[in-house]
């Protein structure tokens, strides 16, 4: 969840696709991996976006990745 919070620029517990894309690119950069294509990032975002409202919130994040801590 630290990544999620770091990229929640409005500090409202939600991130839009642009912020999510930056998160994914940064995670790949830190792992020393090539960043995925736009389509891969968009597909991942759409999969996590359970409510299909164009925003990811902490609940959706935890539903997808589980509780971290």
PEZIKA-V758872 format. One line per field, one symbol per residue. ss: DSSP state (~ for helix, > for strand, _ for the rest). Layout:
ss: ???
//
This chain:
ss: _~~~~~_______>>>~~~~~~~~~~~~~~_______~~~~~~~~~~~______>>>~~~~~~~~____
//
